[in-house]
Amino acid sequence: MMSDDILFDGNVLAGSDSPYVEFNKADFDKALASDKLVVLYFYANWCPTCKAEQPKVFEAFNSL
């Protein structure tokens, strides 16, 4: 059984802004039904790898 004690007192590493598009279930269902390529890209603005690959991901997206 867990108590009310704090198990982890950490810091939030995420920033307050990042490039993103809100994509809800209706948008997802519409995209799947459209017979077009669907790419889901998960990005964390505190992640060095994500930051490094972001320009290439946007370049690929813009070329579609």
Helices and strands as residue ranges (DSSP letters): H 25-33, H 48-63
